């Protein structure tokens, strides 16, 4: 097992699939010679050349338009949107075109595009560059949505996303880029639609995504010192959603907490809470509790941004207070 940073795992996952499929190309702003604004594509231009790793103009519409057109002719594409906030600029292509093409052609046309984008806060980039917007894409029929929390999952889920015939939005968390972890030495392919139990427990279930996973795990260790045994689930894939793992955990623990970086209103945890209420109501020993960012634009000031995004302290205090 090698150790890679989350940032380097992005490039490693892309390289694995570009070696496997010579048709695969990548489009985006500053992804070639510059290696990406977050240095997630370093080395790819040198290995695969300018025909397959292409810098684009500063136009999200152009990036997704070109990606969709190429994909419809049988060329799989990785398209980078630099910040997830900018998905709003090309939302028509994402929501009305890519997501609908296969359905509207009865499967005659597929759109094998992976839309990579840097998501989330913690880097002091302000309200227009720090949003956690996975709930924007989760609501669109026809899109698959993943958000890995570890370097190994970056590689495995990247491979699964690229090999999928449908458009996949792949959220890479900016505050995880420097985090290191072990990754398999051989080819690594994971499966979309699967959650992972990162920490088993018996007293409650904490479901988290991306940056919130390591925070939930740290909170769980603090809770353990106080006699509360929390199970932590890394949701990983929002569409498809692994309801079996979540429901199975709730059946065991009787309590569910969701930890969401996206704003509270219409966050992904609301959908999970609804599913649990519908399908596991009699397993619950108390209400589902959502730990979220408030419904406000994310502040740039360090103290205010840290206050807004769920912290280890807030997760631990909320769980302990609810179970106490």
N, C-alpha and C positions, 0 to 999 in steps of 0.2 A: 504494500500500500504506500503510495506517495502522499505527501502533504502539499496541498495547494491552497492559495487564498481563494475566496469566493470570486474575486475579480479574475484571477488567472483561470479558474474553472470555467468561466464563460467562454474564453478563447479556446480552452481545451475541448469543451463540448462541441463547439462549432467546428473546430479542426477535425475532430473524430468523424463528424458526419460529412464534411467536405471531402475527406479522403475516401469515404465509403461511396459517395455519390458524386461523380464528376459533373453532373448537371447543376448541382446546388450552387446558388450565387447569393451574395449579400449586398444590400444597399443601405446607405445611410450617410449622415453628415459626419465628416471627419473620421470615418471608420478605417480608412486605408492607411495613408502615410502617417497620420497622427496617432493611429492606434486607438481611436475613440476618445471622447472627452473624459471618460472615466477609466481609460486605459484597459478596456475589456476586450479589445480586438488586436492587441499588440502581436506582431509576428504573422498575422494571417495574410497580409499583402505579400510579404516575402515568400511565403510558401505557396500561395495559390494564384498570385498574379492579379493584375489590374482588371482582367476580364471577369474575374469572379468576385473580387472584393472592390466594390465601386463607390467612390465618393459621389454624393448627390448635391444639388443646390439646396439652399435652406428653404425647403418647402415640404412640409409633411404631406400635403396633398399629392405632390409629385412622387414622393417616395412610395406611398401606398398605392397610388394609381399605377405606377410602373410595376410594382410588385404583383398586383392583382393581374394586370395584363400578361405578364410573363408566366404567372402560375396557371392561368387559364389555357396557355398553350403547352403546358406540360413541364415547365421549368420551376422546380421548387425554389422558394426564395425566403431568405431571412431578411426582414426589413427592420432597421433600427429607428425608433422615434426617441430622440435623445432624452427627453424628460416625459414621464407619463402624463403630466399636465397638458402636454401638447397633443394628446389624443383628441382633445376637444377641437383642435384645428382641422383634423381630418376625420371627424366622427362620421360624416356621411359615408365615406368610403368604407369605414370599418363596420358601421351598423346597418347600412342600407344596401351595400354592394357585396363586400366580401362575405358577410354573414348570410346573405340570402341567395347567392348564385347557385349553389348546389340544389337547394330546395326548389328554386324557381325553374330549374332545368331538369327536374326529376332525376338528379344525379348524373346527368350527362356532362356537366362541367364541375370540376372540383377546383378548390383554391388552396393549394398547399403552401400557405404563407405562415411563417412564424413572425409575429410582431414583437420584437424585443423592446423593452423600455425600462428606464431607471425610475424607480418608484419610491415614494415615502420620504419621511422627514428625518430630522436629527442632524442635518448638515448646515443649518442656518441659511438656507437659500430663499426663504421667504414664501409668501402665500402662493405665488405662481409657479414655483419650482420645487415644492416640498409635499405636494398632496399625495395621499394614498388613495388611488382611484380604482382599485380592483372591483369595487361595487358598480362602477360605471359600465364595465364590460361584462360583468356577471349577469346583468339583466338582459343582455341581447341574445335572443335565440339564434343559434347557428355558430356562436363563438365558443371555443374552449379557453379556459383561464387557469393558469398555474402561477404559483409564487413560491419558489424554493427558499429554504432557510439555511441550507448547508452546501458546501462545495460539491459533495458527492451528488446531492439532489440536483444541483445546477446541471451537471453533466448528464445524469440519467434522464431527467425530465426534458432537457434540451433535445436529446436524441429522440425521445418519445414524441415530442412536439413536432420535430422536423419530419419524422416518418409518418405523421398523421395526415390524412388527405384533407382535413378541414382546417380553417384558419384558427390559429392558437395565439392568444396574447400571453406573453411570457414576461412576468414582472420580476425585475432584478432590484433588490433593495439597496439603495445607495449607502446606507449605514452598515451594511454587511460586507461591502467589497473587500475590506482589509482582514476579515475573519478567516482564519485558516482551519483546515480540517482534512482528514484522510479521504482519499479518493482511490477507486480501484485502478490497478495497473493495466488491466485488460479493457477491451471495449465494454462500456457500461451503458445499458439501456434500461430505463425504468418504465413505469406504466402510468399513464394519465388516469385520474379518477381514483387514486389511492391515497389515503391518509396513513400516517405512521404514529404509533404510540411511542413517544420519546421517553416517557417515564411512566411505569405502571404505578397504580395507586388504587386505594379502596374507598376513600372518603369523599372525593369529588372529582369531577372531570373539568379540566381546563383546555379549551380548544383555542388554538392560536395559529397565526399565519406570519411567515416571513420574520421580520425583526422581533415580533412579539413572541416568537417561539423561545429564543434564548432568555428573554425576560421572564416568560412564564416558568421556564425550567429553574431559573435562579430563585424566583418567588416560591416555587414548590419546595426547594431545599430549605428555605427559611421557614416555611410552614411545617415541614417535617420536624424541625427543631422544637416546634410547639405542639407536636403530636397530631398534626393533620397530614394525612397521606394523600397527596393529590396526584391524579393521573394527568399527564400532559399529552395532548394530541396535536401533532403538526398536521394541519388540514391540507396543506400543499396544493391541492387541486380544488378549485371552487366549482369548475364545470369541466368534466363531470365531478360531482360531489360524492365522497365516500360516506354515505349515510350509515352504512352497516357498521363501520368502525365507531362512529360517533354514538349511534343508538346502543350498540353493544356495551360501550363504556358507561353510558348513562344508566343502563339496566343494572350494571354492577355497582356503581357509586351512588346513584340516587340524586346527584346534584350536578348541574352544568353551569360553567362560567365561560363566556367567550371573551377573548382579548383581541380587540380590533383597533387598528391604527386609523382606519377610515372614519370620517365623521359619523356620529351616532345615527342620524336620520338615514334610513334605508341601507344601513351597513350590512355586510354579509352575515354577521351574527344574528340579525333579525330573521333572516331566512332559516338559519340553523335552529333558532329558538322556535320558530313556527313548526318546523318539521318535528322537532322533539315533542312539542305540545300535542301535535296531531298523532304521533306514532308511539310515544313513550310516556304519555301523561301519567299513567298509573305506576310507572317506575320512579317518578320524581318525588323526592321528599321535601321539596321546596321550589320556589320559582326559579326559572332560568335568570341568571344575572349577567348583564352585558357590561363589560369594562371597555370604554371607548374613548376616542378623542371627541370633545364636544363639537357641536355643529357651528363651528366658527372657521373663518380663514386662518390658516396656521401662521402664528407670529414668527418673525425673524429673530426677535430678541431671545437670547439663550435661555434665560430663566422662564420666559413665557412659553417657548416651544417645549421645553422639558416638562412644564406643568401640564400642557395640553395633551401630549402623547402619553399613553399608559406607561407607567414606570414600574419597576420591580416593587417599589414600596407600595404603590397604589394597588397593584395586583394582589400582593400578599395581604394588605390591610383589608381589602374588599372581601376576599375569600374568608379570612379569619373572622371578620365582622358578621358575615352572612351565616357562617356555621356556628358561631359562638352562642 
